[in-house]
Amino acid sequence: MSNLVVKFESLQQLYRAYMPFIKPMGMFVTSAESFNLGQEINVSYLLPNSSERHEFTGSVVWINPMGASGGRPAGIGVKVLTDPDFHKHHIEQMLSHELASGDLTCTM
């Protein structure tokens, strides 16, 4: 099983990675590695201004290939499988003002 580590430096970076249309929760992870839809991976991430590491197991549900349209970064969308409500709660708390934004994200 692949292990990915993500450090979100800013709320804007976190906003661009959050995938609220994936139920119960999804997160985009920038990566040049190759993955397959349905592949299970472990993701470890740090939220902006935090030293606390969060981890989850997820399933690949979205793939942005190298050279994706709109200048979107290469990487994968991951559906959170372990404790999705915990991760969703923390991320949505941080993004409470940004969630209504029309800014582009890494996926849509």
C-alpha positions as CSV (number, residue, x, y, z in Angstrom):
1,M,0.0,0.0,0.0
2,S,1.3,3.4,-0.9
3,N,2.0,6.1,1.7
4,L,1.7,9.8,0.9
5,V,2.6,12.8,3.1
6,V,1.0,16.2,2.5
7,K,1.8,19.4,4.3
8,F,-0.8,22.2,3.7
9,E,1.1,25.5,4.0
10,S,-2.0,27.7,3.6
11,L,-5.8,27.8,3.8
12,Q,-5.8,28.4,0.1
13,Q,-3.8,25.2,-0.6
14,L,-6.1,23.3,1.7
15,Y,-9.2,24.7,0.0
16,R,-7.9,23.7,-3.4
17,A,-7.4,20.1,-2.2
18,Y,-10.7,19.7,-0.3
19,M,-13.2,17.6,-2.3
20,P,-16.6,18.1,-0.6
21,F,-18.5,16.4,-3.5
22,I,-16.8,13.1,-2.5
23,K,-19.0,11.5,0.2
24,P,-18.4,11.3,3.0
25,M,-15.1,13.2,2.4
26,G,-12.4,13.5,-0.2
27,M,-9.0,15.1,-0.5
28,F,-6.8,15.8,-3.5
29,V,-3.1,14.9,-3.1
30,T,-0.5,16.2,-5.5
31,S,1.7,13.5,-6.7
32,A,3.7,12.5,-9.8
33,E,3.4,8.8,-8.9
34,S,1.0,6.5,-10.9
35,F,-2.1,5.2,-9.2
36,N,-5.1,3.2,-10.2
37,L,-8.8,4.0,-9.5
38,G,-9.8,2.0,-6.5
39,Q,-6.3,1.6,-5.2
40,E,-6.1,1.9,-1.4
41,I,-3.4,4.3,0.1
42,N,-2.4,5.7,3.4
43,V,-2.3,9.5,3.6
44,S,-0.7,11.5,6.4
45,Y,-1.3,15.3,6.4
46,L,-0.5,18.5,8.4
47,L,-3.0,21.3,8.4
48,P,-1.8,25.0,8.1
49,N,-0.2,26.3,11.3
50,S,-0.3,22.9,12.9
51,S,2.3,20.4,14.0
52,E,-0.3,17.7,14.6
53,R,-0.2,15.0,11.9
54,H,-3.5,13.4,10.9
55,E,-3.7,10.0,9.0
56,F,-6.3,8.1,7.1
57,T,-6.6,5.2,4.7
58,G,-8.4,6.1,1.5
59,S,-9.3,4.9,-2.0
60,V,-8.3,6.6,-5.2
61,V,-11.5,8.0,-6.9
62,W,-10.0,10.8,-9.1
63,I,-6.8,11.0,-11.2
64,N,-5.3,14.2,-12.7
65,P,-2.7,13.1,-15.1
66,M,0.5,15.1,-15.9
67,G,-0.6,18.0,-18.2
68,A,-4.2,18.0,-16.9
69,S,-6.4,20.7,-18.4
70,G,-6.7,24.1,-16.7
71,G,-3.2,23.9,-15.4
72,R,-4.3,21.6,-12.6
73,P,-1.6,19.7,-10.8
74,A,-0.9,16.0,-11.3
75,G,-2.3,13.9,-8.5
76,I,-5.2,11.9,-7.1
77,G,-8.4,12.5,-5.3
78,V,-8.8,10.2,-2.4
79,K,-12.0,9.1,-0.7
80,V,-11.4,9.0,3.1
81,L,-12.3,5.6,4.4
82,T,-11.1,5.8,8.1
83,D,-12.8,8.3,10.4
84,P,-14.1,10.6,7.6
85,D,-16.3,12.6,10.0
86,F,-13.2,13.5,12.1
87,H,-11.2,14.7,9.1
88,K,-14.1,16.5,7.5
89,H,-14.9,18.3,10.8
90,H,-11.4,19.6,11.2
91,I,-11.0,20.7,7.6
92,E,-14.4,22.4,7.3
93,Q,-13.7,24.3,10.6
94,M,-10.6,25.7,9.1
95,L,-12.2,26.4,5.7
96,S,-15.5,27.8,7.1
97,H,-15.1,31.2,5.3
98,E,-13.6,29.7,2.1
99,L,-16.2,27.0,1.4
100,A,-18.6,29.4,-0.4
101,S,-15.7,30.6,-2.6
102,G,-15.9,30.3,-6.4
103,D,-12.1,29.9,-6.6
104,L,-10.7,27.1,-8.7
105,T,-9.7,23.9,-7.0
106,C,-7.3,21.1,-8.1
107,T,-10.2,19.0,-9.4
108,M,-13.2,21.1,-10.6
